[in-house]
Amino acid sequence: MTHPTKTMALALTLSTMFVIFNIVAVTQGTAENYYSQIEHFIATLLPQL
């Protein structure tokens, strides 16, 4: 595999995992807790506006 192909495969894998985690969170009723953790993670990455 070439480097761009490996990068694309990694991106697709992570995207698929994120979708699966979303489905699991919503079906188990734990989406609010799950999304609050994601929101906190994103807030630490972005500067305060």
mmCIF entry with sequence, helices, sheets and N, C-alpha, C, O atoms, coordinates in Angstrom:
data_MODEL
# 
_entry.id   MODEL 
# 
_entity.id                         1 
_entity.type                       polymer 
_entity.pdbx_number_of_molecules   1 
# 
_entity_poly.entity_id                      1 
_entity_poly.type                           'polypeptide(L)' 
_entity_poly.nstd_linkage                   no 
_entity_poly.nstd_monomer                   no 
_entity_poly.pdbx_seq_one_letter_code       MTHPTKTMALALTLSTMFVIFNIVAVTQGTAENYYSQIEHFIATLLPQL 
_entity_poly.pdbx_seq_one_letter_code_can   MTHPTKTMALALTLSTMFVIFNIVAVTQGTAENYYSQIEHFIATLLPQL 
_entity_poly.pdbx_strand_id                 A 
# 
loop_
_entity_poly_seq.entity_id 
_entity_poly_seq.num 
_entity_poly_seq.mon_id 
_entity_poly_seq.hetero 
1 1  MET n 
1 2  THR n 
1 3  HIS n 
1 4  PRO n 
1 5  THR n 
1 6  LYS n 
1 7  THR n 
1 8  MET n 
1 9  ALA n 
1 10 LEU n 
1 11 ALA n 
1 12 LEU n 
1 13 THR n 
1 14 LEU n 
1 15 SER n 
1 16 THR n 
1 17 MET n 
1 18 PHE n 
1 19 VAL n 
1 20 ILE n 
1 21 PHE n 
1 22 ASN n 
1 23 ILE n 
1 24 VAL n 
1 25 ALA n 
1 26 VAL n 
1 27 THR n 
1 28 GLN n 
1 29 GLY n 
1 30 THR n 
1 31 ALA n 
1 32 GLU n 
1 33 ASN n 
1 34 TYR n 
1 35 TYR n 
1 36 SER n 
1 37 GLN n 
1 38 ILE n 
1 39 GLU n 
1 40 HIS n 
1 41 PHE n 
1 42 ILE n 
1 43 ALA n 
1 44 THR n 
1 45 LEU n 
1 46 LEU n 
1 47 PRO n 
1 48 GLN n 
1 49 LEU n 
# 
_struct_asym.id          A 
_struct_asym.entity_id   1 
# 
loop_
_struct_conf.conf_type_id 
_struct_conf.id 
_struct_conf.pdbx_PDB_helix_id 
_struct_conf.beg_label_comp_id 
_struct_conf.beg_label_asym_id 
_struct_conf.beg_label_seq_id 
_struct_conf.pdbx_beg_PDB_ins_code 
_struct_conf.end_label_comp_id 
_struct_conf.end_label_asym_id 
_struct_conf.end_label_seq_id 
_struct_conf.pdbx_end_PDB_ins_code 
_struct_conf.beg_auth_comp_id 
_struct_conf.beg_auth_asym_id 
_struct_conf.beg_auth_seq_id 
_struct_conf.end_auth_comp_id 
_struct_conf.end_auth_asym_id 
_struct_conf.end_auth_seq_id 
_struct_conf.pdbx_PDB_helix_class 
_struct_conf.details 
_struct_conf.pdbx_PDB_helix_length 
HELX_P HELX_P1 AA1 HIS A 3  ? GLN A 28 ? HIS A 3  GLN A 28 1 ? 26 
HELX_P HELX_P2 AA2 ALA A 31 ? LEU A 45 ? ALA A 31 LEU A 45 1 ? 15 
# 
_struct_conf_type.id          HELX_P 
_struct_conf_type.criteria    ? 
_struct_conf_type.reference   ? 
# 
loop_
_atom_site.group_PDB 
_atom_site.id 
_atom_site.type_symbol 
_atom_site.label_atom_id 
_atom_site.label_alt_id 
_atom_site.label_comp_id 
_atom_site.label_asym_id 
_atom_site.label_entity_id 
_atom_site.label_seq_id 
_atom_site.pdbx_PDB_ins_code 
_atom_site.Cartn_x 
_atom_site.Cartn_y 
_atom_site.Cartn_z 
_atom_site.occupancy 
_atom_site.B_iso_or_equiv 
_atom_site.pdbx_formal_charge 
_atom_site.auth_seq_id 
_atom_site.auth_comp_id 
_atom_site.auth_asym_id 
_atom_site.auth_atom_id 
_atom_site.pdbx_PDB_model_num 
ATOM 1   N N  . MET A 1 1  ? 0.835   -1.190 0.000  1.00 0.00 ? 1  MET A N  1 
ATOM 2   C CA . MET A 1 1  ? 0.000   0.000  0.000  1.00 0.00 ? 1  MET A CA 1 
ATOM 3   C C  . MET A 1 1  ? 0.875   1.246  0.000  1.00 0.00 ? 1  MET A C  1 
ATOM 4   O O  . MET A 1 1  ? 1.918   1.292  0.652  1.00 0.00 ? 1  MET A O  1 
ATOM 5   N N  . THR A 1 2  ? 0.438   2.237  -0.730 1.00 0.00 ? 2  THR A N  1 
ATOM 6   C CA . THR A 1 2  ? 1.163   3.503  -0.731 1.00 0.00 ? 2  THR A CA 1 
ATOM 7   C C  . THR A 1 2  ? 0.721   4.334  0.463  1.00 0.00 ? 2  THR A C  1 
ATOM 8   O O  . THR A 1 2  ? -0.287  4.036  1.105  1.00 0.00 ? 2  THR A O  1 
ATOM 9   N N  . HIS A 1 3  ? 1.485   5.379  0.752  1.00 0.00 ? 3  HIS A N  1 
ATOM 10  C CA . HIS A 1 3  ? 1.175   6.227  1.904  1.00 0.00 ? 3  HIS A CA 1 
ATOM 11  C C  . HIS A 1 3  ? -0.219  6.852  1.817  1.00 0.00 ? 3  HIS A C  1 
ATOM 12  O O  . HIS A 1 3  ? -0.956  6.803  2.802  1.00 0.00 ? 3  HIS A O  1 
ATOM 13  N N  . PRO A 1 4  ? -0.615  7.441  0.675  1.00 0.00 ? 4  PRO A N  1 
ATOM 14  C CA . PRO A 1 4  ? -1.977  8.005  0.603  1.00 0.00 ? 4  PRO A CA 1 
ATOM 15  C C  . PRO A 1 4  ? -3.068  6.949  0.798  1.00 0.00 ? 4  PRO A C  1 
ATOM 16  O O  . PRO A 1 4  ? -4.120  7.238  1.367  1.00 0.00 ? 4  PRO A O  1 
ATOM 17  N N  . THR A 1 5  ? -2.817  5.739  0.329  1.00 0.00 ? 5  THR A N  1 
ATOM 18  C CA . THR A 1 5  ? -3.791  4.664  0.491  1.00 0.00 ? 5  THR A CA 1 
ATOM 19  C C  . THR A 1 5  ? -3.920  4.282  1.962  1.00 0.00 ? 5  THR A C  1 
ATOM 20  O O  . THR A 1 5  ? -5.027  4.046  2.446  1.00 0.00 ? 5  THR A O  1 
ATOM 21  N N  . LYS A 1 6  ? -2.797  4.219  2.675  1.00 0.00 ? 6  LYS A N  1 
ATOM 22  C CA . LYS A 1 6  ? -2.831  3.909  4.104  1.00 0.00 ? 6  LYS A CA 1 
ATOM 23  C C  . LYS A 1 6  ? -3.561  5.000  4.871  1.00 0.00 ? 6  LYS A C  1 
ATOM 24  O O  . LYS A 1 6  ? -4.331  4.712  5.787  1.00 0.00 ? 6  LYS A O  1 
ATOM 25  N N  . THR A 1 7  ? -3.323  6.246  4.501  1.00 0.00 ? 7  THR A N  1 
ATOM 26  C CA . THR A 1 7  ? -3.992  7.363  5.168  1.00 0.00 ? 7  THR A CA 1 
ATOM 27  C C  . THR A 1 7  ? -5.493  7.298  4.945  1.00 0.00 ? 7  THR A C  1 
ATOM 28  O O  . THR A 1 7  ? -6.269  7.510  5.877  1.00 0.00 ? 7  THR A O  1 
ATOM 29  N N  . MET A 1 8  ? -5.906  7.008  3.729  1.00 0.00 ? 8  MET A N  1 
ATOM 30  C CA . MET A 1 8  ? -7.332  6.906  3.424  1.00 0.00 ? 8  MET A CA 1 
ATOM 31  C C  . MET A 1 8  ? -7.957  5.730  4.165  1.00 0.00 ? 8  MET A C  1 
ATOM 32  O O  . MET A 1 8  ? -9.072  5.846  4.673  1.00 0.00 ? 8  MET A O  1 
ATOM 33  N N  . ALA A 1 9  ? -7.265  4.615  4.233  1.00 0.00 ? 9  ALA A N  1 
ATOM 34  C CA . ALA A 1 9  ? -7.785  3.453  4.949  1.00 0.00 ? 9  ALA A CA 1 
ATOM 35  C C  . ALA A 1 9  ? -7.961  3.768  6.430  1.00 0.00 ? 9  ALA A C  1 
ATOM 36  O O  . ALA A 1 9  ? -8.959  3.371  7.032  1.00 0.00 ? 9  ALA A O  1 
ATOM 37  N N  . LEU A 1 10 ? -7.010  4.471  7.015  1.00 0.00 ? 10 LEU A N  1 
ATOM 38  C CA . LEU A 1 10 ? -7.114  4.861  8.421  1.00 0.00 ? 10 LEU A CA 1 
ATOM 39  C C  . LEU A 1 10 ? -8.296  5.804  8.632  1.00 0.00 ? 10 LEU A C  1 
ATOM 40  O O  . LEU A 1 10 ? -9.055  5.646  9.588  1.00 0.00 ? 10 LEU A O  1 
ATOM 41  N N  . ALA A 1 11 ? -8.450  6.776  7.749  1.00 0.00 ? 11 ALA A N  1 
ATOM 42  C CA . ALA A 1 11 ? -9.558  7.730  7.867  1.00 0.00 ? 11 ALA A CA 1 
ATOM 43  C C  . ALA A 1 11 ? -10.905 7.020  7.753  1.00 0.00 ? 11 ALA A C  1 
ATOM 44  O O  . ALA A 1 11 ? -11.826 7.316  8.514  1.00 0.00 ? 11 ALA A O  1 
ATOM 45  N N  . LEU A 1 12 ? -11.026 6.099  6.823  1.00 0.00 ? 12 LEU A N  1 
ATOM 46  C CA . LEU A 1 12 ? -12.279 5.358  6.661  1.00 0.00 ? 12 LEU A CA 1 
ATOM 47  C C  . LEU A 1 12 ? -12.560 4.460  7.865  1.00 0.00 ? 12 LEU A C  1 
ATOM 48  O O  . LEU A 1 12 ? -13.709 4.315  8.281  1.00 0.00 ? 12 LEU A O  1 
ATOM 49  N N  . THR A 1 13 ? -11.518 3.864  8.415  1.00 0.00 ? 13 THR A N  1 
ATOM 50  C CA . THR A 1 13 ? -11.674 3.022  9.598  1.00 0.00 ? 13 THR A CA 1 
ATOM 51  C C  . THR A 1 13 ? -12.163 3.840  10.785 1.00 0.00 ? 13 THR A C  1 
ATOM 52  O O  . THR A 1 13 ? -13.092 3.435  11.482 1.00 0.00 ? 13 THR A O  1 
ATOM 53  N N  . LEU A 1 14 ? -11.537 4.991  11.014 1.00 0.00 ? 14 LEU A N  1 
ATOM 54  C CA . LEU A 1 14 ? -11.948 5.846  12.128 1.00 0.00 ? 14 LEU A CA 1 
ATOM 55  C C  . LEU A 1 14 ? -13.369 6.360  11.939 1.00 0.00 ? 14 LEU A C  1 
ATOM 56  O O  . LEU A 1 14 ? -14.136 6.440  12.898 1.00 0.00 ? 14 LEU A O  1 
ATOM 57  N N  . SER A 1 15 ? -13.714 6.702  10.722 1.00 0.00 ? 15 SER A N  1 
ATOM 58  C CA . SER A 1 15 ? -15.065 7.173  10.431 1.00 0.00 ? 15 SER A CA 1 
ATOM 59  C C  . SER A 1 15 ? -16.090 6.077  10.705 1.00 0.00 ? 15 SER A C  1 
ATOM 60  O O  . SER A 1 15 ? -17.144 6.340  11.284 1.00 0.00 ? 15 SER A O  1 
ATOM 61  N N  . THR A 1 16 ? -15.788 4.867  10.296 1.00 0.00 ? 16 THR A N  1 
ATOM 62  C CA . THR A 1 16 ? -16.685 3.741  10.530 1.00 0.00 ? 16 THR A CA 1 
ATOM 63  C C  . THR A 1 16 ? -16.858 3.482  12.021 1.00 0.00 ? 16 THR A C  1 
ATOM 64  O O  . THR A 1 16 ? -17.970 3.233  12.487 1.00 0.00 ? 16 THR A O  1 
ATOM 65  N N  . MET A 1 17 ? -15.763 3.541  12.764 1.00 0.00 ? 17 MET A N  1 
ATOM 66  C CA . MET A 1 17 ? -15.839 3.343  14.210 1.00 0.00 ? 17 MET A CA 1 
ATOM 67  C C  . MET A 1 17 ? -16.709 4.416  14.859 1.00 0.00 ? 17 MET A C  1 
ATOM 68  O O  . MET A 1 17 ? -17.504 4.118  15.750 1.00 0.00 ? 17 MET A O  1 
ATOM 69  N N  . PHE A 1 18 ? -16.561 5.659  14.415 1.00 0.00 ? 18 PHE A N  1 
ATOM 70  C CA . PHE A 1 18 ? -17.351 6.747  14.971 1.00 0.00 ? 18 PHE A CA 1 
ATOM 71  C C  . PHE A 1 18 ? -18.840 6.524  14.712 1.00 0.00 ? 18 PHE A C  1 
ATOM 72  O O  . PHE A 1 18 ? -19.663 6.754  15.598 1.00 0.00 ? 18 PHE A O  1 
ATOM 73  N N  . VAL A 1 19 ? -19.186 6.084  13.520 1.00 0.00 ? 19 VAL A N  1 
ATOM 74  C CA . VAL A 1 19 ? -20.590 5.811  13.188 1.00 0.00 ? 19 VAL A CA 1 
ATOM 75  C C  . VAL A 1 19 ? -21.129 4.678  14.058 1.00 0.00 ? 19 VAL A C  1 
ATOM 76  O O  . VAL A 1 19 ? -22.244 4.767  14.571 1.00 0.00 ? 19 VAL A O  1 
ATOM 77  N N  . ILE A 1 20 ? -20.352 3.623  14.224 1.00 0.00 ? 20 ILE A N  1 
ATOM 78  C CA . ILE A 1 20 ? -20.787 2.495  15.051 1.00 0.00 ? 20 ILE A CA 1 
ATOM 79  C C  . ILE A 1 20 ? -20.979 2.933  16.496 1.00 0.00 ? 20 ILE A C  1 
ATOM 80  O O  . ILE A 1 20 ? -21.966 2.559  17.129 1.00 0.00 ? 20 ILE A O  1 
ATOM 81  N N  . PHE A 1 21 ? -20.038 3.729  17.030 1.00 0.00 ? 21 PHE A N  1 
ATOM 82  C CA . PHE A 1 21 ? -20.180 4.220  18.401 1.00 0.00 ? 21 PHE A CA 1 
ATOM 83  C C  . PHE A 1 21 ? -21.431 5.085  18.546 1.00 0.00 ? 21 PHE A C  1 
ATOM 84  O O  . PHE A 1 21 ? -22.104 5.028  19.575 1.00 0.00 ? 21 PHE A O  1 
ATOM 85  N N  . ASN A 1 22 ? -21.748 5.884  17.529 1.00 0.00 ? 22 ASN A N  1 
ATOM 86  C CA . ASN A 1 22 ? -22.962 6.701  17.567 1.00 0.00 ? 22 ASN A CA 1 
ATOM 87  C C  . ASN A 1 22 ? -24.201 5.822  17.620 1.00 0.00 ? 22 ASN A C  1 
ATOM 88  O O  . ASN A 1 22 ? -25.116 6.080  18.402 1.00 0.00 ? 22 ASN A O  1 
ATOM 89  N N  . ILE A 1 23 ? -24.234 4.796  16.797 1.00 0.00 ? 23 ILE A N  1 
ATOM 90  C CA . ILE A 1 23 ? -25.389 3.894  16.775 1.00 0.00 ? 23 ILE A CA 1 
ATOM 91  C C  . ILE A 1 23 ? -25.551 3.206  18.124 1.00 0.00 ? 23 ILE A C  1 
ATOM 92  O O  . ILE A 1 23 ? -26.663 3.118  18.645 1.00 0.00 ? 23 ILE A O  1 
ATOM 93  N N  . VAL A 1 24 ? -24.465 2.724  18.687 1.00 0.00 ? 24 VAL A N  1 
ATOM 94  C CA . VAL A 1 24 ? -24.518 2.052  19.988 1.00 0.00 ? 24 VAL A CA 1 
ATOM 95  C C  . VAL A 1 24 ? -24.987 3.020  21.067 1.00 0.00 ? 24 VAL A C  1 
ATOM 96  O O  . VAL A 1 24 ? -25.827 2.663  21.893 1.00 0.00 ? 24 VAL A O  1 
ATOM 97  N N  . ALA A 1 25 ? -24.457 4.233  21.072 1.00 0.00 ? 25 ALA A N  1 
ATOM 98  C CA . ALA A 1 25 ? -24.835 5.215  22.091 1.00 0.00 ? 25 ALA A CA 1 
ATOM 99  C C  . ALA A 1 25 ? -26.315 5.552  22.017 1.00 0.00 ? 25 ALA A C  1 
ATOM 100 O O  . ALA A 1 25 ? -26.985 5.649  23.045 1.00 0.00 ? 25 ALA A O  1 
ATOM 101 N N  . VAL A 1 26 ? -26.823 5.731  20.814 1.00 0.00 ? 26 VAL A N  1 
ATOM 102 C CA . VAL A 1 26 ? -28.237 6.088  20.659 1.00 0.00 ? 26 VAL A CA 1 
ATOM 103 C C  . VAL A 1 26 ? -29.140 4.918  21.036 1.00 0.00 ? 26 VAL A C  1 
ATOM 104 O O  . VAL A 1 26 ? -30.152 5.115  21.708 1.00 0.00 ? 26 VAL A O  1 
ATOM 105 N N  . THR A 1 27 ? -28.795 3.715  20.617 1.00 0.00 ? 27 THR A N  1 
ATOM 106 C CA . THR A 1 27 ? -29.656 2.565  20.897 1.00 0.00 ? 27 THR A CA 1 
ATOM 107 C C  . THR A 1 27 ? -29.624 2.167  22.365 1.00 0.00 ? 27 THR A C  1 
ATOM 108 O O  . THR A 1 27 ? -30.596 1.597  22.860 1.00 0.00 ? 27 THR A O  1 
ATOM 109 N N  . GLN A 1 28 ? -28.539 2.446  23.076 1.00 0.00 ? 28 GLN A N  1 
ATOM 110 C CA . GLN A 1 28 ? -28.452 2.100  24.494 1.00 0.00 ? 28 GLN A CA 1 
ATOM 111 C C  . GLN A 1 28 ? -28.950 3.221  25.398 1.00 0.00 ? 28 GLN A C  1 
ATOM 112 O O  . GLN A 1 28 ? -29.022 3.049  26.615 1.00 0.00 ? 28 GLN A O  1 
ATOM 113 N N  . GLY A 1 29 ? -29.290 4.354  24.823 1.00 0.00 ? 29 GLY A N  1 
ATOM 114 C CA . GLY A 1 29 ? -29.781 5.464  25.629 1.00 0.00 ? 29 GLY A CA 1 
ATOM 115 C C  . GLY A 1 29 ? -28.690 6.220  26.355 1.00 0.00 ? 29 GLY A C  1 
ATOM 116 O O  . GLY A 1 29 ? -28.979 6.984  27.276 1.00 0.00 ? 29 GLY A O  1 
ATOM 117 N N  . THR A 1 30 ? -27.448 6.026  25.963 1.00 0.00 ? 30 THR A N  1 
ATOM 118 C CA . THR A 1 30 ? -26.335 6.708  26.622 1.00 0.00 ? 30 THR A CA 1 
ATOM 119 C C  . THR A 1 30 ? -25.771 7.819  25.756 1.00 0.00 ? 30 THR A C  1 
ATOM 120 O O  . THR A 1 30 ? -24.637 8.253  25.959 1.00 0.00 ? 30 THR A O  1 
ATOM 121 N N  . ALA A 1 31 ? -26.543 8.273  24.806 1.00 0.00 ? 31 ALA A N  1 
ATOM 122 C CA . ALA A 1 31 ? -26.045 9.266  23.857 1.00 0.00 ? 31 ALA A CA 1 
ATOM 123 C C  . ALA A 1 31 ? -25.699 10.586 24.533 1.00 0.00 ? 31 ALA A C  1 
ATOM 124 O O  . ALA A 1 31 ? -24.716 11.229 24.163 1.00 0.00 ? 31 ALA A O  1 
ATOM 125 N N  . GLU A 1 32 ? -26.495 11.002 25.522 1.00 0.00 ? 32 GLU A N  1 
ATOM 126 C CA . GLU A 1 32 ? -26.229 12.288 26.172 1.00 0.00 ? 32 GLU A CA 1 
ATOM 127 C C  . GLU A 1 32 ? -24.853 12.285 26.835 1.00 0.00 ? 32 GLU A C  1 
ATOM 128 O O  . GLU A 1 32 ? -24.092 13.243 26.694 1.00 0.00 ? 32 GLU A O  1 
ATOM 129 N N  . ASN A 1 33 ? -24.537 11.223 27.550 1.00 0.00 ? 33 ASN A N  1 
ATOM 130 C CA . ASN A 1 33 ? -23.226 11.113 28.186 1.00 0.00 ? 33 ASN A CA 1 
ATOM 131 C C  . ASN A 1 33 ? -22.123 11.033 27.140 1.00 0.00 ? 33 ASN A C  1 
ATOM 132 O O  . ASN A 1 33 ? -21.078 11.668 27.281 1.00 0.00 ? 33 ASN A O  1 
ATOM 133 N N  . TYR A 1 34 ? -22.356 10.258 26.100 1.00 0.00 ? 34 TYR A N  1 
ATOM 134 C CA . TYR A 1 34 ? -21.373 10.093 25.028 1.00 0.00 ? 34 TYR A CA 1 
ATOM 135 C C  . TYR A 1 34 ? -21.089 11.423 24.352 1.00 0.00 ? 34 TYR A C  1 
ATOM 136 O O  . TYR A 1 34 ? -19.931 11.794 24.163 1.00 0.00 ? 34 TYR A O  1 
ATOM 137 N N  . TYR A 1 35 ? -22.148 12.144 23.987 1.00 0.00 ? 35 TYR A N  1 
ATOM 138 C CA . TYR A 1 35 ? -21.959 13.401 23.273 1.00 0.00 ? 35 TYR A CA 1 
ATOM 139 C C  . TYR A 1 35 ? -21.362 14.485 24.163 1.00 0.00 ? 35 TYR A C  1 
ATOM 140 O O  . TYR A 1 35 ? -20.651 15.360 23.669 1.00 0.00 ? 35 TYR A O  1 
ATOM 141 N N  . SER A 1 36 ? -21.633 14.444 25.458 1.00 0.00 ? 36 SER A N  1 
ATOM 142 C CA . SER A 1 36 ? -21.029 15.448 26.338 1.00 0.00 ? 36 SER A CA 1 
ATOM 143 C C  . SER A 1 36 ? -19.517 15.244 26.407 1.00 0.00 ? 36 SER A C  1 
ATOM 144 O O  . SER A 1 36 ? -18.766 16.214 26.503 1.00 0.00 ? 36 SER A O  1 
ATOM 145 N N  . GLN A 1 37 ? -19.069 13.995 26.359 1.00 0.00 ? 37 GLN A N  1 
ATOM 146 C CA . GLN A 1 37 ? -17.630 13.724 26.345 1.00 0.00 ? 37 GLN A CA 1 
ATOM 147 C C  . GLN A 1 37 ? -17.002 14.209 25.045 1.00 0.00 ? 37 GLN A C  1 
ATOM 148 O O  . GLN A 1 37 ? -15.905 14.766 25.056 1.00 0.00 ? 37 GLN A O  1 
ATOM 149 N N  . ILE A 1 38 ? -17.692 14.001 23.925 1.00 0.00 ? 38 ILE A N  1 
ATOM 150 C CA . ILE A 1 38 ? -17.201 14.475 22.630 1.00 0.00 ? 38 ILE A CA 1 
ATOM 151 C C  . ILE A 1 38 ? -17.145 15.998 22.622 1.00 0.00 ? 38 ILE A C  1 
ATOM 152 O O  . ILE A 1 38 ? -16.176 16.588 22.145 1.00 0.00 ? 38 ILE A O  1 
ATOM 153 N N  . GLU A 1 39 ? -18.192 16.631 23.154 1.00 0.00 ? 39 GLU A N  1 
ATOM 154 C CA . GLU A 1 39 ? -18.232 18.091 23.203 1.00 0.00 ? 39 GLU A CA 1 
ATOM 155 C C  . GLU A 1 39 ? -17.074 18.636 24.039 1.00 0.00 ? 39 GLU A C  1 
ATOM 156 O O  . GLU A 1 39 ? -16.447 19.627 23.666 1.00 0.00 ? 39 GLU A O  1 
ATOM 157 N N  . HIS A 1 40 ? -16.794 17.989 25.161 1.00 0.00 ? 40 HIS A N  1 
ATOM 158 C CA . HIS A 1 40 ? -15.680 18.415 26.013 1.00 0.00 ? 40 HIS A CA 1 
ATOM 159 C C  . HIS A 1 40 ? -14.354 18.261 25.272 1.00 0.00 ? 40 HIS A C  1 
ATOM 160 O O  . HIS A 1 40 ? -13.502 19.146 25.340 1.00 0.00 ? 40 HIS A O  1 
ATOM 161 N N  . PHE A 1 41 ? -14.175 17.150 24.566 1.00 0.00 ? 41 PHE A N  1 
ATOM 162 C CA . PHE A 1 41 ? -12.942 16.909 23.817 1.00 0.00 ? 41 PHE A CA 1 
ATOM 163 C C  . PHE A 1 41 ? -12.740 17.969 22.740 1.00 0.00 ? 41 PHE A C  1 
ATOM 164 O O  . PHE A 1 41 ? -11.639 18.498 22.585 1.00 0.00 ? 41 PHE A O  1 
ATOM 165 N N  . ILE A 1 42 ? -13.798 18.278 21.997 1.00 0.00 ? 42 ILE A N  1 
ATOM 166 C CA . ILE A 1 42 ? -13.695 19.282 20.934 1.00 0.00 ? 42 ILE A CA 1 
ATOM 167 C C  . ILE A 1 42 ? -13.420 20.656 21.525 1.00 0.00 ? 42 ILE A C  1 
ATOM 168 O O  . ILE A 1 42 ? -12.652 21.436 20.962 1.00 0.00 ? 42 ILE A O  1 
ATOM 169 N N  . ALA A 1 43 ? -14.044 20.954 22.656 1.00 0.00 ? 43 ALA A N  1 
ATOM 170 C CA . ALA A 1 43 ? -13.840 22.257 23.298 1.00 0.00 ? 43 ALA A CA 1 
ATOM 171 C C  . ALA A 1 43 ? -12.388 22.442 23.729 1.00 0.00 ? 43 ALA A C  1 
ATOM 172 O O  . ALA A 1 43 ? -11.878 23.563 23.719 1.00 0.00 ? 43 ALA A O  1 
ATOM 173 N N  . THR A 1 44 ? -11.721 21.354 24.109 1.00 0.00 ? 44 THR A N  1 
ATOM 174 C CA . THR A 1 44 ? -10.315 21.482 24.500 1.00 0.00 ? 44 THR A CA 1 
ATOM 175 C C  . THR A 1 44 ? -9.411  21.693 23.290 1.00 0.00 ? 44 THR A C  1 
ATOM 176 O O  . THR A 1 44 ? -8.315  22.239 23.418 1.00 0.00 ? 44 THR A O  1 
ATOM 177 N N  . LEU A 1 45 ? -9.870  21.262 22.116 1.00 0.00 ? 45 LEU A N  1 
ATOM 178 C CA . LEU A 1 45 ? -9.065  21.426 20.907 1.00 0.00 ? 45 LEU A CA 1 
ATOM 179 C C  . LEU A 1 45 ? -9.212  22.808 20.289 1.00 0.00 ? 45 LEU A C  1 
ATOM 180 O O  . LEU A 1 45 ? -8.268  23.338 19.703 1.00 0.00 ? 45 LEU A O  1 
ATOM 181 N N  . LEU A 1 46 ? -10.401 23.388 20.422 1.00 0.00 ? 46 LEU A N  1 
ATOM 182 C CA . LEU A 1 46 ? -10.676 24.668 19.781 1.00 0.00 ? 46 LEU A CA 1 
ATOM 183 C C  . LEU A 1 46 ? -10.425 25.821 20.749 1.00 0.00 ? 46 LEU A C  1 
ATOM 184 O O  . LEU A 1 46 ? -10.685 25.698 21.946 1.00 0.00 ? 46 LEU A O  1 
ATOM 185 N N  . PRO A 1 47 ? -9.929  26.920 20.239 1.00 0.00 ? 47 PRO A N  1 
ATOM 186 C CA . PRO A 1 47 ? -9.755  28.087 21.116 1.00 0.00 ? 47 PRO A CA 1 
ATOM 187 C C  . PRO A 1 47 ? -11.118 28.657 21.509 1.00 0.00 ? 47 PRO A C  1 
ATOM 188 O O  . PRO A 1 47 ? -12.099 28.533 20.775 1.00 0.00 ? 47 PRO A O  1 
ATOM 189 N N  . GLN A 1 48 ? -11.149 29.268 22.655 1.00 0.00 ? 48 GLN A N  1 
ATOM 190 C CA . GLN A 1 48 ? -12.396 29.891 23.106 1.00 0.00 ? 48 GLN A CA 1 
ATOM 191 C C  . GLN A 1 48 ? -12.714 31.084 22.230 1.00 0.00 ? 48 GLN A C  1 
ATOM 192 O O  . GLN A 1 48 ? -11.866 31.953 22.027 1.00 0.00 ? 48 GLN A O  1 
ATOM 193 N N  . LEU A 1 49 ? -13.916 31.133 21.715 1.00 0.00 ? 49 LEU A N  1 
ATOM 194 C CA . LEU A 1 49 ? -14.334 32.229 20.837 1.00 0.00 ? 49 LEU A CA 1 
ATOM 195 C C  . LEU A 1 49 ? -14.989 33.332 21.629 1.00 0.00 ? 49 LEU A C  1 
ATOM 196 O O  . LEU A 1 49 ? -15.406 34.339 21.058 1.00 0.00 ? 49 LEU A O  1 
# 
